[in-house]
Amino acid sequence: MQFNLLNTDAGSQARAGTITTNHGTIETPIFMPVGTVGTVKGVHQRELKEDINPDIILGNTYHLYLRPQIDILEKAGGLHKFMNWDRNILTDSGGYQVYSLSANRKIKEEGVKFKSHIDGSVHLFTPERVMEIQRSIGADIIMAFDECTPYPCDYNYAKRSMHMTHRWLDRCINHLDKTPVKYGYDQAFFPIVQGSTYKDLRQQSAEYIANSGAVGNAIGGLSVGEPAEEMYAMTEIVTAILPKEKPRYLMGVGTPINILENIALGIDMFDCVMPTRNGRNGTLFTQHGSINIKNKKWEADFSPLDPDGTTWVDNAYSKAYVRHLFSVNEILGRQIGTIHNLGFYMWLVREARKHIIAGDFYSWKEKMVKQMDKRL
Ligand SMILES: Nc1cc(N)c2c(=O)[nH][nH]c(=O)c2c1
């Protein structure tokens, strides 16, 4: 994996760059649509490419491990072939889903024992096992096995959790060295900064991660219920320490405003279920604020869904028609909402990139944050 920074002027935390892997080039800042179990829910790969055109999508190791299971993915030749996606894929390490989905999980030094949320079967994720699983999935960028420290938590829990994540990171690195790639192309490995919302722990974790010498670095343990100002404060602490010449991935973030504020703090990569999940429930994001398309006010509004939108659906369908689809619970409504929201998120990060390169990102960001912070 190769990362090249385009703008390097000392005065700007915001960065524009390119990441190159065997599955193509990723222009940063980038938003990664979440493709949970090998699909961006409700969107064909053709629409994904033609309408939304992401350089990279995300897959969840926890979900893919449970279904379709690793032996199927190996027989298919990896997730790219299985889902017919020839661009980049990033997989998270499963730690987050075990924390957020599995009711019965036991976190020990060895790893995390959990019950499948599907059939209650018992499984054990260790750093070593998760590296093997991600090798079999075959994503271009894979993540360390960590504990996403719950929020809120007391200082001592956050400290113990952070140190365990660091010990697990060392085990991941040692095991990766002994576990060759399975499909003939390189897989970049990113460690994950933890430390909850404690400044000194975030500094310690950022130093530890920075010293691991990985090709890229991630920031975890945020977007877990903390106030936005806390998220921004922790991001600022960590980006001041992480190496500038390597991409920074802020996991699970966020709203359109969160994304612009964190780009301003030096983040290059984002993922979040917000555009897809909200697209399926009728909350649509636009440059001028968010729309609850299920609201009766749109019942006879025959204007385009989003005249400023960049996807086919934005000017192909009216607000009234899309509201109708949601009111009769038609699948097409959820598909349109998903395509629209993902198209908006991609537009937002691409516009940010243009303004970073043009040198006027901060003034543009301030205008957009005010403009988007409305309910239409
Ligand atoms: N908000 C978050 C979303 C995520 N997918 C993750 C993760 O996968 N690992 N670790 C994390 O801390 C984390 C935080």
The ligand as an SDF file (V2000), in Angstrom:
LIG
                    3D

 14 15  0  0  0  0  0  0  0  0999 V2000
  -16.9730    3.4800   16.4410 N   0  0  0  0  0  0  0  0  0  0  0  0
  -16.2200    2.3450   16.1700 C   0  0  0  0  0  0  0  0  0  0  0  0
  -16.5570    1.5580   15.0920 C   0  0  0  0  0  0  0  0  0  0  0  0
  -15.8360    0.4220   14.8230 C   0  0  0  0  0  0  0  0  0  0  0  0
  -16.2010   -0.3690   13.7370 N   0  0  0  0  0  0  0  0  0  0  0  0
  -14.7310    0.0460   15.6210 C   0  0  0  0  0  0  0  0  0  0  0  0
  -13.9480   -1.1450   15.3990 C   0  0  0  0  0  0  0  0  0  0  0  0
  -14.2080   -1.9350   14.4540 O   0  0  0  0  0  0  0  0  0  0  0  0
  -12.9230   -1.4460   16.2090 N   0  0  0  0  0  0  0  0  0  0  0  0
  -12.6130   -0.6570   17.2430 N   0  0  0  0  0  0  0  0  0  0  0  0
  -13.2900    0.4640   17.5230 C   0  0  0  0  0  0  0  0  0  0  0  0
  -12.9500    1.1550   18.4890 O   0  0  0  0  0  0  0  0  0  0  0  0
  -14.3990    0.8490   16.6990 C   0  0  0  0  0  0  0  0  0  0  0  0
  -15.1330    2.0210   16.9750 C   0  0  0  0  0  0  0  0  0  0  0  0
  1  2  1  0
  2  3  1  0
  2 14  2  0
  3  4  2  0
  4  5  1  0
  4  6  1  0
  6  7  1  0
  6 13  2  0
  7  8  2  0
  7  9  1  0
  9 10  1  0
 10 11  1  0
 11 12  2  0
 11 13  1  0
 13 14  1  0
M  END
$$$$
